[in-house]
Amino acid sequence: MDEWLETDGLGGFAMGTRTGTRTRRYHGLLVAAASPPTGRLVLVSDVEVWIDTPRGSFSLNTHAYAPGVRYPDGADHLISFEHEPFPRWIYRLPDGTEIEKTFFQPHGHAAAALSIRLRSAGKVRARARPLLALRDYHHLRRHDATIGLEPVFKDGVVILKTSPDQPSLSIATNGEYRSRLEWYLRFQYEDEQARGLDHEEDLASPAEISFELGLEPLVILFGADSPNLPPSTVEAPALKTYLRWYDAERSRRQAFGSALHRAADHYVVRGLRGTTVIAGYPWFTDWGRDTFVALRGLCFSTGRIEDAQEILSSWANCLSDGLLPNRFEDEGDQPEYNSVDSALWFALAVSEHLAGAGSRNSIVPGGDAFEDIVLGIVEAYRAGTRHGIAMDKDGLLAGGARGLALTWMDARIGDWVITPRAGKPVEIQALWISALRQAARMRPKKYDELVALAERSFAEKFWNPTAGCLYDVIDVDGRAGVSDGTIRPNQIFALGALGESLVDPERTRAALAVVERDLLTPVGLRTLARTEPGYQPLYRGGVRDRDTAYHQGTTWPWLLGAFVEAWLRLRGSTIEAKAEAKERFLPPLVAELGRAGLGHISEVFDGDAPHAAGGCPFQAWSVAELLRLWESVLGDGTPAKPRPRTPRERRSSSVRN
């Protein structure tokens, strides 16, 4: 079902479906990050709206209730929906009355705004009931007779506080607010049911809000307030506040060059640790590997140089033994250092940042320079760090052990690593050699010979003559000479996606032909060739089914960027080759912007046709790589002009400490 997304720039979001029927536990109008960008709480799930006309009362909502009941029939009255620049629904009721519903989130505040407007002649009355979950976004609410939702009225704003450890919820409206707690029971979330998860929920409604629609719309503003959040700025009079928010947000969004640029903006957020990147909505937060992969498209290709500087700076402060975190816990601030490549993707991002930003080389005032950070990573890996990560005598980088999943193919079920790649994975060598080359540019006498050794070892050891492409892993599990010839897409990073190919042109051409034949789909690359044992054609079912398929055939669109870059480099990056690439590779992915996560690209697709979208419907590196292809790889090579941040964005670039 098509889904829309709004974000607040702090890690919080709002999300729902085109018809308005909630199908996920994550669907809601105010999902606030209490400790930006983590600690997300679903505060407001929905607003039930009824329109009273002379011919009767009609709903604008349709909910899914257990067991399999759809009620009321509001979706039947929906005649149009658009998600740009804000989600907007138009309903035509049986008596001809037309109603417009508009929703958006103001950037830099954990807040949301809803308006109900009469589009036709006459006067009707709108009645609305906020439906509150007040819970962690991964969990579900059950009826609780002890819940406290007694309102506090302050300067025309209603403040609801349920517990000391949750943000307070502010509500402002130009309608009449009448407190009366009611419970709505047994909502059914069909996407959660299909995923084999708990899927029933009860929601609390603290009040009814009513308003006679005429020249003015009914507006309802929601805001979350806690010590770690900027003030929500929910204040009365509500209509005046709504119009101020609307004008500011419309101007902010119009400053972006295209809808795809606006989509990219959803992923760049300001948190307690500084500026970072949300890997995907609704269930990902900021992940190290995803951040540095996506950074190139989200920031470098769009001219957001200052944002890139802040992101790299905030993550550099998390460096430990040469490693950068793969992710932070949803709750708390404990990083997970379980990735071999996060720091190497960071080094690549630094290299591209410095190439585009000139002399902007400092981490933080008084801190180390980016180049020094990269040299430190290289030296830590060279000497050896956690998880068996160390440079071998052949100049290549080994890492991992049984039970660990250190590369991007990191799906696990308990202690079972579904795609074990301990040893010397091919894309890790490409990233490692890229980092060595970067170090050699800074310290040629120290690193030139090391670069040559690593390049020579790669060319000698990674060619798989049987398959006519590169091995996926060599020295598997630390056993010298044992190679994994499984056909996977990771080799594209060594075939020209990160600079010059690490094998000669003839082998590069042969390997890319294998990738194109066995792995390329219209929407990305399969993670495993269909001819390989263990290939999973579909990404669906329960958690175990989906995790098993995650890197065993499932298609990932972010990989298309690397493939096209390697394909183009082999052809000399000519104008003709760029034109051919645009025509051959981009249209199917561009078409996905109008499906699933509207205006965005999903995390994954089925390996088999018709390649249905799955996973996270709004994924940072999927959007970023399409942007990078369009603007940088297949563009005219002109660096994107920096987009100056507005005063509002500068004020929201930090959150309360």
C-alpha positions in Angstrom: 0.0 0.0 0.0 1.4 3.4 -0.9 2.8 5.3 2.1 3.6 8.9 2.7 6.3 10.4 5.0 6.8 13.6 6.9 9.8 14.2 9.1 10.7 16.8 11.7 14.5 17.0 11.2 15.2 15.6 14.6 14.7 11.9 13.9 10.9 12.0 14.5 8.4 11.5 11.8 4.8 11.0 10.7 3.7 8.3 8.3 0.6 6.7 6.9 -1.1 5.3 3.8 -2.7 7.0 0.8 -6.2 5.9 2.0 -5.5 6.8 5.6 -5.9 3.2 6.9 -3.1 2.4 9.3 -1.4 -0.9 8.5 1.8 -0.7 10.6 2.5 -0.1 14.3 4.7 2.8 13.0 2.0 4.7 11.3 1.2 7.9 13.2 0.9 11.6 13.1 3.4 12.4 15.8 6.3 9.9 16.3 8.7 12.0 18.4 12.4 11.2 19.0 12.6 11.9 22.8 16.5 11.7 22.6 17.1 12.9 19.1 17.4 11.0 16.8 16.5 7.9 19.0 14.0 7.2 21.8 11.1 7.4 19.4 7.6 7.4 20.8 4.3 7.1 19.0 2.3 9.8 20.7 -0.5 10.6 18.2 -1.5 7.6 16.0 -4.4 9.2 14.2 -7.3 11.7 14.3 -10.8 10.4 13.9 -12.8 13.0 11.9 -16.6 13.1 11.3 -18.4 15.7 9.2 -21.9 16.5 10.2 -24.1 17.8 7.3 -27.9 18.3 6.9 -28.0 14.8 5.3 -26.1 13.0 8.1 -22.7 12.4 9.6 -19.9 11.1 7.4 -16.4 9.9 8.4 -13.1 10.7 6.7 -11.5 7.6 8.2 -11.3 3.9 7.5 -9.6 1.7 10.2 -8.8 -1.9 10.1 -10.2 -3.7 13.2 -9.8 -7.3 14.2 -11.0 -9.7 13.0 -10.7 -8.3 9.5 -13.3 -5.5 9.8 -13.0 -2.2 7.9 -14.9 0.7 9.6 -16.0 3.4 9.0 -16.2 4.0 5.2 -14.2 7.3 4.9 -11.8 5.8 2.3 -14.8 5.4 0.0 -15.3 9.2 -0.1 -11.6 9.9 -1.0 -11.4 11.3 -4.5 -7.7 12.5 -4.6 -4.5 12.3 -2.7 -1.1 14.0 -3.2 2.0 13.8 -1.1 3.8 16.9 -2.5 4.6 19.3 -1.0 2.4 18.1 1.9 0.1 15.1 2.3 -3.3 16.4 1.1 -6.6 14.4 0.8 -9.8 15.5 -0.8 -13.1 13.8 0.0 -16.5 14.1 -1.7 -19.3 13.1 0.7 -22.6 11.5 -0.6 -24.4 14.9 -0.4 -21.7 16.6 -2.6 -19.9 18.3 0.3 -16.1 18.4 -0.5 -13.6 18.4 2.4 -9.8 18.9 2.1 -7.5 17.5 4.8 -3.9 18.7 4.9 -1.1 17.5 7.2 2.6 18.4 7.7 5.4 18.6 10.2 7.3 21.9 10.8 11.1 21.3 10.5 13.1 21.5 13.6 10.3 20.8 16.1 8.6 17.6 17.3 5.3 18.9 16.2 2.5 18.2 13.6 -0.3 20.2 12.1 -3.6 19.0 10.7 -6.3 21.1 9.0 -9.8 20.2 7.8 -11.2 22.7 5.3 -14.6 23.0 3.5 -14.1 23.2 -0.3 -17.8 23.5 -1.3 -20.6 25.9 -0.4 -22.5 25.8 2.8 -21.7 25.2 6.4 -20.9 21.9 8.1 -19.6 20.8 11.4 -16.4 18.8 11.9 -15.9 16.6 14.9 -12.4 15.2 15.6 -11.0 12.8 18.2 -7.2 12.4 18.6 -6.2 8.8 19.0 -3.2 8.4 21.2 -0.8 5.5 21.6 1.8 7.1 24.0 4.3 4.2 23.6 7.7 3.1 22.2 7.4 2.9 18.5 8.3 -0.8 18.4 5.7 -1.8 20.9 1.9 -1.8 21.0 -0.6 -0.2 23.4 -3.2 -2.1 25.3 -6.3 -0.8 27.1 -5.2 0.7 30.4 -7.9 1.9 32.8 -5.2 3.6 35.0 -3.7 5.8 32.3 -3.7 9.4 33.3 -4.8 11.9 30.6 -6.1 14.7 32.8 -5.6 17.9 30.8 -3.8 21.0 32.0 -5.0 24.2 30.2 -2.3 26.8 29.8 -2.6 30.0 27.6 -5.1 28.3 25.3 -3.0 25.1 24.9 -4.0 21.7 26.3 -1.1 19.8 27.9 -1.4 16.0 28.6 1.2 14.2 30.6 1.1 10.5 31.1 4.3 9.6 33.0 7.5 11.4 34.1 9.6 9.5 31.6 7.6 10.5 28.5 7.4 13.9 26.8 4.3 15.9 27.5 1.8 16.2 24.6 0.5 19.7 23.7 -2.6 20.3 21.7 -3.8 23.6 20.3 -6.9 24.0 18.2 -9.4 26.7 17.1 -12.2 24.2 17.8 -14.0 23.5 21.0 -12.1 21.0 23.1 -14.2 18.8 25.4 -12.4 16.4 27.6 -13.9 12.9 27.6 -11.7 9.9 27.6 -12.7 7.0 25.3 -10.9 3.9 24.2 -10.9 2.5 20.7 -10.2 -1.2 20.8 -8.6 -3.8 18.6 -7.1 -1.9 15.7 -5.5 -4.4 13.4 -2.2 -3.7 11.6 -2.1 -5.9 8.5 1.6 -5.3 7.6 2.6 -6.4 11.1 0.4 -9.5 10.8 2.1 -10.4 7.5 5.5 -10.0 9.2 4.5 -12.5 11.9 4.4 -9.9 14.6 1.9 -8.7 17.2 -0.7 -6.7 15.3 -3.5 -5.6 17.5 -3.7 -2.3 19.5 -6.0 -0.2 21.6 -5.8 3.6 21.5 -7.0 6.3 23.9 -8.9 9.3 22.8 -8.8 12.1 25.4 -11.3 14.5 24.0 -13.6 15.5 21.2 -12.8 18.7 19.2 -15.6 20.3 17.2 -15.8 23.3 14.9 -18.2 24.8 12.3 -16.5 24.8 9.0 -17.0 27.8 6.8 -14.5 30.4 5.8 -12.0 29.1 8.4 -10.6 25.5 8.6 -10.5 23.4 11.7 -6.8 23.2 12.7 -5.3 20.9 15.3 -1.7 21.3 16.4 0.3 18.6 18.3 3.7 19.0 19.9 6.0 17.0 22.1 8.1 18.6 24.8 10.9 17.0 26.8 14.3 18.2 28.1 16.1 16.9 25.0 13.8 18.5 22.4 13.5 22.0 21.1 10.3 23.7 22.2 7.4 22.5 20.0 6.1 26.1 19.7 2.5 24.9 19.9 0.7 28.0 21.0 -2.6 29.8 20.7 -4.3 31.2 18.7 -4.0 27.9 16.8 -4.9 29.2 13.4 -2.3 31.9 13.5 0.3 29.4 14.5 -0.8 27.0 11.8 -0.5 29.6 9.1 3.0 30.7 10.4 4.2 27.1 10.3 2.6 26.5 6.9 4.2 29.5 5.2 7.7 28.8 6.7 7.6 25.1 5.8 6.3 25.7 2.3 9.1 28.3 1.7 11.7 25.9 3.1 10.6 23.0 0.8 10.5 25.3 -2.2 14.2 26.0 -1.8 15.1 22.5 -2.9 15.8 21.9 -6.5 13.4 19.0 -7.0 11.1 16.6 -5.3 14.0 14.1 -5.1 16.2 16.7 -3.3 13.3 17.2 -0.9 13.2 13.5 -0.3 16.9 13.5 0.5 16.4 16.2 3.1 14.2 13.8 5.2 17.3 11.8 6.1 19.6 14.6 7.3 18.7 15.3 11.0 20.1 17.1 14.0 20.5 15.0 17.2 22.1 15.1 20.5 25.4 13.8 19.0 25.3 16.4 16.2 24.1 16.2 12.6 23.6 12.7 11.3 21.7 10.6 8.8 18.7 8.4 9.5 19.2 5.1 7.6 15.5 4.6 6.9 12.0 5.2 8.1 10.2 3.9 10.0 12.4 1.5 12.0 16.1 2.5 11.4 17.9 5.3 13.2 21.5 6.5 12.4 23.8 3.7 11.2 27.4 4.3 10.5 27.9 2.4 7.3 24.6 3.7 5.9 25.5 7.2 6.9 28.7 7.3 5.0 27.4 5.5 1.9 24.4 7.8 1.8 26.4 11.0 2.5 27.8 11.1 -1.0 24.3 11.4 -2.6 22.5 13.3 0.2 25.1 16.0 0.7 27.9 16.0 -1.9 25.7 15.7 -4.9 23.3 18.3 -3.6 25.8 20.9 -2.4 25.1 20.4 1.3 28.8 20.8 2.2 28.2 22.3 5.7 25.9 19.4 6.6 28.5 16.9 5.3 31.2 18.6 7.5 28.9 18.4 10.5 28.0 14.8 9.9 31.6 13.7 9.5 32.6 15.7 12.5 30.0 14.2 14.8 30.8 10.7 13.8 34.5 11.2 14.1 34.1 11.8 17.8 32.9 8.2 18.1 36.1 6.7 16.8 37.5 3.8 19.0 40.5 1.7 18.1 40.2 2.7 14.5 36.6 1.6 14.3 33.4 3.6 13.9 30.0 2.4 15.3 27.7 0.4 13.0 24.8 1.8 14.9 23.5 3.2 18.2 20.9 1.5 20.3 17.3 2.9 20.0 17.4 3.7 23.6 20.5 5.1 25.3 23.7 6.2 23.7 25.7 2.9 23.6 27.4 2.4 20.2 27.9 -1.0 18.6 31.4 -1.5 17.1 30.6 -4.5 14.9 31.5 -3.4 11.4 34.7 -3.7 9.5 33.7 -1.2 6.8 32.0 1.7 8.6 35.4 3.4 9.1 36.5 2.7 5.6 33.3 4.2 4.1 34.0 7.2 6.4 37.5 7.5 4.9 36.0 7.4 1.4 33.5 10.1 2.4 36.3 12.3 3.8 38.2 12.0 0.6 35.3 13.1 -1.5 34.4 15.9 1.0 37.9 17.3 1.0 38.0 17.2 -2.8 34.8 19.3 -2.9 35.2 21.5 0.1 38.8 22.6 -0.4 40.5 23.6 2.8 37.6 22.7 5.2 39.6 20.0 7.0 38.9 20.5 10.7 36.8 18.1 12.7 35.8 20.4 15.5 37.5 23.6 16.8 40.7 22.5 18.3 40.3 19.0 17.1 42.2 16.7 14.7 42.0 17.2 11.0 40.0 14.9 8.8 43.2 13.7 7.2 44.7 12.8 10.6 41.6 10.8 11.4 41.9 8.8 8.2 45.6 8.1 8.9 44.7 6.9 12.3 42.1 4.5 10.9 44.6 3.1 8.4 47.2 2.6 11.1 44.8 1.0 13.5 43.7 -1.5 10.8 47.3 -2.0 9.8 48.3 -2.9 13.3 45.2 -4.9 14.1 42.1 -4.0 16.1 38.9 -5.7 17.4 37.2 -8.7 15.8 40.4 -10.0 14.1 40.5 -7.0 11.8 44.1 -6.6 10.6 46.3 -6.2 7.6 47.8 -9.4 6.5 51.3 -9.9 5.1 50.0 -9.7 1.6 48.8 -6.1 2.3 45.1 -7.1 2.2 42.7 -6.7 5.1 41.4 -9.7 7.0 38.7 -9.7 9.6 36.0 -11.5 11.3 35.5 -14.9 12.9 32.8 -17.5 13.1 29.6 -16.0 14.6 30.4 -12.5 13.5 28.8 -10.5 10.6 31.1 -7.5 10.0 30.2 -6.6 6.4 27.0 -5.0 5.1 25.6 -8.5 4.6 25.0 -8.8 8.3 21.7 -10.6 8.8 21.7 -13.0 11.8 19.2 -15.2 13.5 20.5 -15.8 17.0 24.1 -17.1 16.5 23.4 -18.1 12.9 25.2 -15.8 10.5 23.2 -16.2 7.3 25.9 -14.8 5.0 29.2 -15.6 6.7 32.0 -13.7 5.1 34.9 -13.9 7.5 38.3 -13.7 5.8 39.0 -11.2 3.1 35.8 -10.0 1.5 36.1 -8.4 -1.9 34.5 -5.0 -1.3 36.4 -4.6 2.0 39.6 -4.9 0.0 38.4 -2.2 -2.5 37.6 0.1 0.4 40.9 -0.7 2.2 43.0 -0.1 -0.9 41.0 3.2 -1.4 42.0 4.2 2.1 45.6 3.2 1.5 45.7 5.3 -1.6 44.3 8.2 0.3 47.0 7.8 3.0 49.6 7.6 0.2 48.5 10.9 -1.2 49.3 12.4 2.3 52.3 10.3 3.2 53.7 8.9 -0.1 57.0 7.6 1.3 55.2 5.6 4.0 52.4 4.1 2.0 53.3 4.0 -1.7 54.9 0.5 -1.4 52.0 -0.7 0.7 49.5 0.4 -1.9 51.4 -1.4 -4.6 51.6 -4.6 -2.5 47.9 -4.6 -1.8 47.0 -3.9 -5.4 49.3 -6.7 -6.6 47.9 -9.2 -4.1 44.4 -8.4 -5.1 45.0 -8.8 -8.8 46.7 -12.2 -8.2 44.3 -13.7 -5.7 40.8 -12.5 -6.4 40.3 -13.7 -10.0 37.9 -16.6 -10.2 38.7 -18.3 -13.6 35.8 -20.8 -13.3 33.1 -18.1 -13.0 34.9 -15.4 -15.0 34.5 -12.9 -12.2 35.9 -12.0 -8.8 35.7 -14.2 -5.7 33.4 -12.9 -3.0 35.8 -13.8 -0.2 39.3 -15.3 -0.1 41.2 -16.9 2.8 37.8 -17.8 4.1 37.8 -18.0 8.0 41.5 -17.3 7.9 42.3 -20.4 5.9 44.9 -19.4 3.3 44.0 -20.3 -0.3 40.3 -21.1 0.5 38.1 -19.0 -1.6 34.3 -18.4 -1.9 33.3 -18.3 -5.5 29.6 -17.5 -4.8 28.4 -15.0 -7.4 27.4 -11.9 -5.4 27.4 -8.1 -6.2 30.1 -7.1 -3.8 32.8 -7.3 -6.5 31.4 -4.2 -8.3 33.3 -2.0 -5.7 36.5 -3.5 -7.0 35.6 -3.2 -10.6 35.6 0.6 -10.9 33.0 1.9 -8.5 35.6 3.3 -6.1 38.1 4.5 -8.7 40.1 2.5 -11.2 39.3 -1.2 -11.3 41.6 -3.4 -9.3 41.9 -5.9 -12.2 42.8 -5.4 -15.9 40.2 -4.1 -18.4 39.6 -7.6 -19.9 38.8 -9.1 -16.6 36.8 -6.1 -15.6 34.7 -6.4 -18.7 34.2 -10.1 -18.1 33.2 -9.7 -14.4 30.8 -6.9 -15.1 29.2 -9.0 -17.8 28.6 -11.8 -15.2 27.1 -9.2 -12.8 24.8 -7.9 -15.5 23.8 -11.3 -16.5 23.2 -12.9 -13.1 22.5 -10.1 -10.7 21.2 -7.0 -12.5 17.5 -6.3 -12.2 15.6 -3.1 -13.3 15.6 -1.9 -9.7 19.1 -2.9 -8.4 21.3 -5.9 -8.0 20.4 -9.2 -6.5 22.5 -10.3 -3.5 22.9 -13.8 -4.9 22.8 -15.3 -8.4 19.6 -17.3 -9.1 21.8 -20.3 -10.0 23.4 -20.4 -6.6 22.3 -22.8 -3.9 20.2 -21.0 -1.2 18.8 -18.4 -3.6 15.7 -16.9 -2.1 13.4 -15.3 -4.8 11.0 -13.4 -2.5 11.5 -11.2 0.5 8.4 -11.7 2.6 6.9 -13.7 5.4 7.9 -13.7 9.1 11.1 -12.4 10.6 13.0 -15.6 10.0 11.9 -15.9 6.4 12.8 -12.3 5.6 16.1 -12.4 7.4 17.0 -15.6 5.5 16.3 -13.9 2.2 17.8 -10.5 3.1 21.2 -11.1 1.4 20.4 -14.4 -0.4 18.8 -13.1 -3.5 16.9 -10.0 -2.5 17.5 -7.0 -4.7 19.1 -3.9 -3.2 18.7 -0.6 -5.2 21.6 1.1 -3.5 24.0 -1.2 -5.3 22.9 0.1 -8.7 24.9 3.2 -8.1 28.1 1.3 -7.9 27.3 -0.9 -10.8 26.5 2.0 -13.1 29.6 3.8 -12.0 31.8 0.8 -12.8 29.9 0.2 -16.1 30.5 3.8 -17.1 34.2 3.9 -16.1 34.8 0.9 -18.3 33.4 2.9 -21.2 35.5 5.9 -20.5 32.7 8.0 -19.0 31.9 9.6 -22.3 28.9 11.7 -23.0 27.5 8.9 -25.2 28.0 6.4 -22.4 26.3 8.6 -19.9 23.3 9.1 -22.1 23.1 5.3 -22.7 23.3 4.7 -18.9 20.5 7.2 -18.2 18.3 5.5 -20.7 19.0 2.0 -19.7 19.4 2.0 -15.9 17.5 4.9 -14.4 13.8 4.9 -15.6 12.7 1.8 -13.6 14.1 3.2 -10.4 12.7 6.6 -11.1 9.3 5.0 -11.6 9.5 3.6 -8.0 9.3 7.1 -6.7 5.6 6.9 -7.3 5.1 3.6 -5.6 5.5 2.1 -2.1 7.2 4.9 -0.2 5.9 7.8 -2.2 8.7 10.1 -3.4 11.3 7.7 -2.1 13.0 4.4 -2.9 12.4 1.3 -0.8 15.1 -0.6 1.0 14.8 -3.9 -1.0 12.9 -5.6 -3.8 12.2 -9.3 -4.5 14.9 -11.0 -6.5 12.4 -12.4 -8.9 10.1 -10.4 -11.2 8.0 -8.4 -10.9 10.4 -7.3 -8.1 7.9 -6.2 -5.5 9.1 -3.6 -3.0 9.8 -4.7 0.5 11.6 -3.8 3.7 11.9 -0.2 4.8 9.7 1.9 2.4 11.9 5.0 2.9 15.6 4.2 2.7 18.4 6.7 2.8 21.0 5.1 0.6 18.4 4.0 -2.0 17.4 7.7 -2.4 21.0 8.9 -2.1 22.5 6.6 -4.8 19.8 7.6 -7.3 20.6 11.2 -6.5 24.3 10.6 -6.9 23.8 8.8 -10.2 21.6 11.6 -11.5 23.7 14.6 -10.3 27.3 13.4 -10.1 28.0 10.1 -11.9 25.8 10.8 -15.0 25.6 14.6 -14.7 27.8 17.1 -16.4 30.4 17.0 -13.6 29.6 20.4 -12.3 29.7 20.5 -8.5 26.4 21.1 -6.9 26.0 24.6 -5.6 25.7 24.8 -1.8 22.1 25.4 -0.6 22.3 27.9 2.2 20.4 26.9 5.3 17.5 29.1 6.4 17.5 30.9 9.7 15.0 28.3 10.9 17.3 25.5 10.0 20.3 27.1 11.7 18.3 27.6 14.9 17.3 23.9 14.8 20.8 22.6 14.0 21.2 21.7 17.7 18.9 20.3 20.2 18.6 20.9 24.0 21.4 19.4 26.1 
